[in-house]
Amino acid sequence: MTAPKAVGALLRAIDDMDGQITTRAALQLIALTFVRPGELRHAEWKEFDLRDAVWNIPKDKMKMPRPHKVPLSRQAIAIINDLREVTGTSPYLFPQIRSWHRPISDGTLNATQQSHTPARDQK
């Protein structure tokens, strides 16, 4: 999706969606950081340096075997700070509801993305 109107429609749909606050935050962070869904699902609090506005993803979580530094915008930091109030006692930013020590499943994000994607022909 590269058409500005389609991207805007998608971001508005994410902001307006009902459901889990963590799922909405995950989709917002994907849009702001451009990381893969698996990297986001497995994000741990210890990887984030909010003072320096960077997410340090270890090499064992990356497709390429090297660590990755993701710069964080002020909007991403605000989402992360809000999320800390909800999931900050878990090792993961996005834990499962039933097991706080495991990340959300890939199905959670995939199902949500598919059900909230604006029409492809919007320009």
ABEGO torsion letter per residue (X at the ends): XABAAAAAAAAAAAAABBEBAAAAAAAAAAAAAGBBAAAAAABBAAABBAAAGBBBBBAAABABBBBBBBBBBAAAAAAAAAAAAAAAABABABBBAABAABBBBAAAAAAAAAAABBBAABX
